[in-house]
Amino acid sequence: MEIKTFDKKIIRVNEVGIDACGTSLAGYITITHAELVKTLGKGLGAGDKTLDEWELEGEIDGKKVVATIYDWKNYGQCASNITDWHIGGIDGNAVELVKSIFPTKNFKKGW
């Protein structure tokens, strides 16, 4: 799936070929699961320590940026009740990529 950001950038979401291996916590976004699904489509579903996750790929300043949005160790909860989501990446550009999709949301740095 491809989406356009508010500044008309194209971002790929949950497509084959997005390599999110090696990403780690870069920041946080406060948003509901329903808002994520409405904008990004259905997530990849539960993982080993997550209830849902999205993999994103886009460009910032001509460089490819990969980001993930996921919950972490919310055992015993439903994804629909989570409002604090992790943003994973190789560097702070992952947070900037997610901000380009959700510019009005609250963000915090992860490191």
C-alpha angles and dihedrals in degrees: 000000000000125000132186121230124222089265091051098256118147117234124186116220127200094339126151109263098038104127108207094163112128097025117134139176111312101156149322137259127200106220139124124256089239091057091050092051092045092054104030102027127234114343126235091260132232122346133182094291102006137076095205140356142183127204117209134188128187143129134270118185090347095305125115112247126192122197136173129205114204146142119241128220097334091155115182094017134104120240088233089066097052119101101163110074130180123234114211127198147131092261142347091293088081089066090048090052091053091045089057088062098040106028095161097053127098117258134187128192116248098205 
